[in-house]
Amino acid sequence: MTRIIAITAAAFLSLTTPLFAGDTPAPEGAEVYFVNLEDGATVSAPVTVIFGLKGMGVAPAGTEKEATGHHHMLVNRPPLGEGPDGAEELNVGLPADDNHRHFGGGQTQVTLDLEPGTHTLQLVMGDLNHVPHNPPVVSEVITITVE
């Protein structure tokens, strides 16, 4: 019985370890950026955000292909790696909620219905399991004002 538990545990770990590895290499010089927004911009709702990427390709979540990833956008939260869960998010898949938007289908733009006011945005590339690359491929944090 103990052997069955050990084998089951080993199988489980072998299946889940890649989800928490955080060791997918980023291509040297890879950059992600906002194409149509800049820091300090004043915009109207809804806000269309176009993602730019240089030095790597876009592939849907779950696609294992070298030098690719998919977009995530952090909205109204500290920069990647900072804040209460900052250290953990560099090694595990990013959560999916209002502050962590996923584009696992390979999308390269989104239209957001943001409330009037000031908002921060940051783009983050994730590997096939939504884990940031090593080193992380992230944009600068920008602040926009929605009128």
C-alpha positions as CSV (number, residue, x, y, z in Angstrom):
1,M,0.0,0.0,0.0
2,T,2.8,2.4,0.9
3,R,4.4,1.7,-2.5
4,I,1.2,2.6,-4.3
5,I,1.0,5.9,-2.4
6,A,4.6,6.7,-3.3
7,I,4.1,5.9,-7.0
8,T,0.9,8.0,-7.0
9,A,2.6,10.9,-5.3
10,A,5.6,10.7,-7.8
11,A,3.2,10.6,-10.7
12,F,1.3,13.6,-9.4
13,L,4.4,15.6,-8.8
14,S,5.7,14.8,-12.3
15,L,2.5,16.2,-13.7
16,T,2.3,19.3,-11.6
17,T,5.9,20.3,-11.3
18,P,6.0,22.2,-14.7
19,L,3.1,24.3,-13.5
20,F,5.2,25.6,-10.7
21,A,8.7,25.6,-12.2
22,G,8.9,29.2,-13.4
23,D,11.9,28.1,-15.4
24,T,10.8,28.6,-19.0
25,P,13.6,30.6,-20.5
26,A,12.8,34.0,-22.1
27,P,14.5,34.7,-25.3
28,E,17.3,37.3,-24.9
29,G,16.1,40.8,-25.6
30,A,12.4,39.9,-25.6
31,E,10.1,42.8,-24.9
32,V,6.4,43.3,-24.3
33,Y,4.8,46.8,-24.6
34,F,1.7,48.8,-25.1
35,V,1.2,49.8,-28.8
36,N,-1.5,52.4,-28.5
37,L,-1.2,53.7,-24.9
38,E,1.4,55.5,-23.1
39,D,2.0,56.4,-19.4
40,G,-0.2,59.4,-18.4
41,A,-2.7,59.0,-21.3
42,T,-6.3,60.2,-20.8
43,V,-8.8,57.9,-22.6
44,S,-12.5,57.3,-22.9
45,A,-14.3,54.1,-22.0
46,P,-14.3,51.5,-23.4
47,V,-10.5,51.3,-23.7
48,T,-8.9,49.3,-26.4
49,V,-5.5,48.0,-25.5
50,I,-3.1,46.6,-28.2
51,F,-0.2,44.5,-27.0
52,G,3.2,44.6,-28.7
53,L,5.8,41.9,-28.5
54,K,9.4,41.8,-29.8
55,G,11.9,38.9,-29.8
56,M,9.4,36.1,-29.2
57,G,6.2,34.7,-30.5
58,V,2.6,34.4,-29.2
59,A,1.1,30.9,-28.7
60,P,-2.1,29.9,-26.9
61,A,-1.8,28.7,-23.3
62,G,-0.9,25.0,-23.2
63,T,1.2,25.2,-26.3
64,E,4.8,24.0,-25.7
65,K,6.9,25.8,-28.2
66,E,10.3,27.4,-27.6
67,A,10.5,31.2,-27.5
68,T,6.7,31.7,-27.2
69,G,4.2,32.7,-24.6
70,H,0.8,34.4,-24.2
71,H,-0.2,37.8,-22.8
72,H,-1.5,38.6,-19.3
73,M,-2.4,42.1,-18.1
74,L,-2.2,43.2,-14.5
75,V,-4.8,45.9,-13.8
76,N,-4.8,48.1,-10.7
77,R,-2.3,46.2,-8.7
78,P,1.4,46.3,-7.8
79,P,3.9,45.5,-10.5
80,L,4.7,41.8,-11.1
81,G,6.8,40.4,-8.2
82,E,5.6,43.1,-5.8
83,G,2.8,43.2,-3.3
84,P,1.5,40.5,-0.9
85,D,1.9,37.6,-3.3
86,G,4.7,39.1,-5.4
87,A,7.4,36.5,-4.8
88,E,5.1,33.6,-5.4
89,E,3.7,34.9,-8.7
90,L,7.2,34.6,-10.3
91,N,7.1,30.8,-9.8
92,V,3.5,29.8,-10.2
93,G,0.7,30.4,-12.7
94,L,-0.8,33.8,-12.5
95,P,-4.3,33.8,-11.0
96,A,-7.3,34.8,-13.2
97,D,-9.4,37.6,-11.7
98,D,-10.2,41.3,-12.3
99,N,-6.7,42.3,-11.5
100,H,-5.0,39.5,-13.6
101,R,-6.5,39.3,-17.1
102,H,-5.5,36.2,-19.2
103,F,-5.3,36.0,-22.9
104,G,-4.6,32.3,-23.2
105,G,-6.1,32.1,-26.7
106,G,-3.2,34.1,-28.1
107,Q,-5.1,37.4,-28.2
108,T,-3.0,40.5,-28.9
109,Q,-5.6,43.1,-27.9
110,V,-8.6,43.6,-25.6
111,T,-11.3,46.2,-25.0
112,L,-11.7,47.0,-21.3
113,D,-14.8,48.7,-19.8
114,L,-12.9,50.5,-17.0
115,E,-14.7,52.8,-14.6
116,P,-13.8,56.6,-14.8
117,G,-10.7,57.3,-12.8
118,T,-7.0,56.4,-12.7
119,H,-5.9,52.9,-13.5
120,T,-2.5,51.1,-13.7
121,L,-1.7,48.5,-16.4
122,Q,1.2,46.1,-16.9
123,L,1.7,43.4,-19.5
124,V,3.3,40.1,-18.6
125,M,4.1,37.2,-20.8
126,G,3.3,33.8,-19.5
127,D,4.5,30.4,-20.6
128,L,2.2,27.5,-21.5
129,N,1.2,27.2,-17.9
130,H,0.6,31.0,-17.2
131,V,4.0,31.2,-15.3
132,P,6.2,34.2,-16.1
133,H,9.3,33.4,-18.1
134,N,12.8,33.5,-16.6
135,P,13.7,36.3,-16.6
136,P,10.1,37.8,-16.7
137,V,9.1,39.5,-19.9
138,V,7.1,42.5,-18.6
139,S,6.2,46.0,-19.7
140,E,6.6,49.1,-17.7
141,V,3.6,49.9,-15.5
142,I,1.6,52.6,-17.1
143,T,-1.0,54.8,-15.5
144,I,-4.0,55.9,-17.6
145,T,-7.0,58.1,-16.7
146,V,-10.4,57.1,-18.0
147,E,-12.9,60.0,-18.5
